[in-house]
Amino acid sequence: MQLTILKSKIHRATLTGANLDYEGSISIDEELLRVSGIYCNEQVHVVNVNNGTRLITYVIPAKSGSGEIALNGAAARLGMPGDIVIIIAYCNIDEDEAERHVPRIVLVDSENHVRNEE
């Protein structure tokens, strides 16, 4: 049996942009992608702590070290700069592998720089 399990999470990041007139997606600082193990074009869920919305989109890289986390296209209607978001990526693994699986949890500061990783 295959289970859908938490793979990676960037916890409580701050949105830096909401670009309505842009190709849809979420832009994430390349450094955060590297540390979290989230890939360019990977599907992610974005949970907005401020307004309770949850969306599914794909990732595009933003400049490394920039701290950028921006909703693009239609997703920009679901958040505004300053909102706190949780970015979640899942993976499918075998049931017997699930007990050994350890997700990557990345905590960030108010400028979206890595505070620590679990």
C-alpha positions as CSV (number, residue, x, y, z in Angstrom):
1,M,0.0,0.0,0.0
2,Q,1.2,3.5,-0.8
3,L,0.7,6.3,1.8
4,T,0.8,10.1,1.2
5,I,3.2,11.4,3.8
6,L,4.6,14.8,4.7
7,K,7.9,15.2,2.8
8,S,8.9,18.8,3.6
9,K,7.5,21.9,5.3
10,I,8.6,25.5,5.4
11,H,6.9,26.6,8.6
12,R,5.4,30.1,9.2
13,A,7.1,31.9,6.3
14,T,6.1,35.5,5.5
15,L,4.7,36.4,2.1
16,T,6.8,39.0,0.5
17,G,4.7,39.4,-2.7
18,A,1.4,38.7,-4.4
19,N,1.7,39.2,-8.1
20,L,-1.7,38.8,-9.8
21,D,-0.4,39.6,-13.3
22,Y,2.1,36.8,-13.4
23,E,2.2,33.2,-14.5
24,G,0.7,31.1,-11.7
25,S,2.7,29.5,-9.0
26,I,4.6,30.3,-5.8
27,S,8.1,31.8,-5.9
28,I,10.3,30.5,-3.1
29,D,13.9,31.5,-2.3
30,E,16.2,28.9,-3.8
31,E,18.1,28.5,-0.5
32,L,14.8,27.5,1.2
33,L,14.1,25.1,-1.6
34,R,17.6,23.5,-1.1
35,V,17.3,23.2,2.7
36,S,13.7,21.9,2.6
37,G,14.3,19.4,-0.3
38,I,11.4,21.0,-2.3
39,Y,12.1,21.0,-6.0
40,C,11.4,23.5,-8.8
41,N,8.0,22.6,-10.3
42,E,7.0,20.4,-7.4
43,Q,3.4,20.5,-6.2
44,V,3.0,22.2,-2.8
45,H,0.1,23.1,-0.6
46,V,0.2,26.6,0.8
47,V,-1.8,27.3,4.0
48,N,-2.4,31.0,4.8
49,V,-2.4,31.3,8.6
50,N,-3.9,34.9,8.4
51,N,-7.0,34.1,6.4
52,G,-7.4,30.3,6.5
53,T,-7.1,29.7,2.8
54,R,-5.4,26.6,1.4
55,L,-4.2,26.3,-2.2
56,I,-2.3,23.8,-4.3
57,T,0.2,25.1,-6.8
58,Y,3.8,24.5,-8.1
59,V,7.1,26.0,-7.1
60,I,9.3,28.3,-9.1
61,P,12.7,29.4,-7.7
62,A,13.4,33.0,-6.5
63,K,16.8,34.4,-6.0
64,S,18.9,32.5,-3.4
65,G,19.1,34.4,-0.1
66,S,16.4,36.9,-1.1
67,G,13.8,35.6,1.4
68,E,11.2,35.9,-1.4
69,I,8.0,33.9,-0.9
70,A,5.4,35.2,-3.4
71,L,2.0,34.0,-4.6
72,N,1.7,34.5,-8.4
73,G,-1.3,34.5,-10.8
74,A,-4.7,33.6,-9.4
75,A,-3.1,32.4,-6.1
76,A,-2.2,36.0,-5.4
77,R,-5.9,36.6,-4.5
78,L,-5.4,34.3,-1.5
79,G,-2.7,36.2,0.3
80,M,-1.0,39.5,0.7
81,P,2.5,40.6,1.7
82,G,3.0,40.1,5.4
83,D,0.7,37.1,5.7
84,I,2.1,34.0,7.4
85,V,2.1,30.8,5.3
86,I,3.0,27.2,5.7
87,I,4.3,25.5,2.6
88,I,3.9,21.7,2.5
89,A,5.2,19.1,0.1
90,Y,4.0,15.4,0.3
91,C,5.5,12.2,-1.1
92,N,4.1,8.7,-1.7
93,I,5.9,5.9,0.1
94,D,5.3,2.3,0.9
95,E,3.6,1.5,4.2
96,D,6.7,-0.3,5.6
97,E,8.9,2.7,4.8
98,A,6.5,5.2,6.6
99,E,7.8,4.3,10.0
100,R,11.4,5.2,9.0
101,H,10.5,8.3,7.1
102,V,11.6,11.6,8.6
103,P,10.2,14.8,7.0
104,R,12.3,18.0,6.6
105,I,10.9,20.8,8.6
106,V,12.4,24.2,8.0
107,L,11.7,27.0,10.5
108,V,12.3,30.6,9.3
109,D,12.6,34.0,10.8
110,S,10.5,37.0,9.9
111,E,12.7,37.6,6.8
112,N,12.3,34.0,5.6
113,H,15.9,33.0,6.4
114,V,16.5,29.6,7.9
115,R,16.3,29.7,11.7
116,N,16.8,26.0,12.1
117,E,15.8,22.8,10.4
118,E,14.5,19.6,11.9
